[in-house]
Amino acid sequence: MPTRVASSLIGVGVLFLVLWEGRVLLFLVLVFILVLGSLELRYMLRNRGIELNMAFLVGGGLVMLFFSLPQLHEAYPGVPWREIALGLVLIGAFSAELIVGGNIERFAYSLMAFLYLPWTLGFFLLLRHSPNDDIGLWILALPLISSFANDIGGYFVGRYLGRRKLAPTISPGKTVEGSVGGILTSFAALFLFTTIVRSAYPESPFALFRPVELFLVNLVLSFAAQLGDLTESMLKRYCGVKDSGHFLPGHGGLLDRLDSHLFTAPLTYYLLTIFI
């Protein structure tokens, strides 16, 4: 437990520094997450005899991160940079796979891994600078707080009040009561967070959120966070591993901590794009 608490405190401190610093440090951290997360995916899937195309995963991921840089979107607004990157990477990866032997199974699993990790990481860059550097800090914090609060509320409510299993074949420890507790805890955290941000930045998009609308946004993000958690649990069960890795003492691998964020970040970006 002391190791778990210490690594949590260090992780929160590093996260705050990265969010506050912005573009350069965030980009470098995302590159680190891309490389380590890809290695964890390879480690897990190897237990099933599945090999990933790491050049596709890491190389294509770097291209996706580069095309997610806000400088490109600011200099040439309206150009679908990420869609262009996705098309180029997929065409290049499929062509290379055909040349070296046409291992369709490897390509299929590598594509799944690419959409799961590199493609979603780019949204963290987009959120951090939407609509600008100042407000973007708080925009990116929205899905992070939602996911953290979901995990905390779900854990404690599920531990003390949980009775009915939510997904017994995938994650036996998760309960319906824990799921509801996570949703309510997330709403309370987001309500407090948006209230504070509105007082400091009246022009922020959070000014448009009334309690009912905030609850609906929270509901969608909470479902996404829990789906991301269950997806990671399903992958680990399929691969026969307890943790995705051993990067974080007391917490397991890096992907074990990022699973819900990989689903909430893209969804937050699309919600903001559509409704604000």
Secondary structure, DSSP 8 states (H G I E B T S, - for coil): -HHHHHHHHHHHHHHHHHHHH-HHHHHHHHHHHHHHHHHHHHHHHHTTT----HIIIIIHHHHHHHTT-HHHHHHSTT--HHHHHHHHHHHHHHHHHHHHT--HHHHHHHHHHHHHTHHHHHHHHHHHTSS-HHHHHHHHHHHHHHHHHHHHHHHHHHHHH--SEEETTTEEEEEHHHHHHHHHHHHHHHHHHHHHHHHH-TTSGGGG--HHHHHHHHHHHHHHHHHHHHHHHHHHHHHT-SSS-SSBTTTB-HHHHHTTHHHHHHHHHHHHHHH-
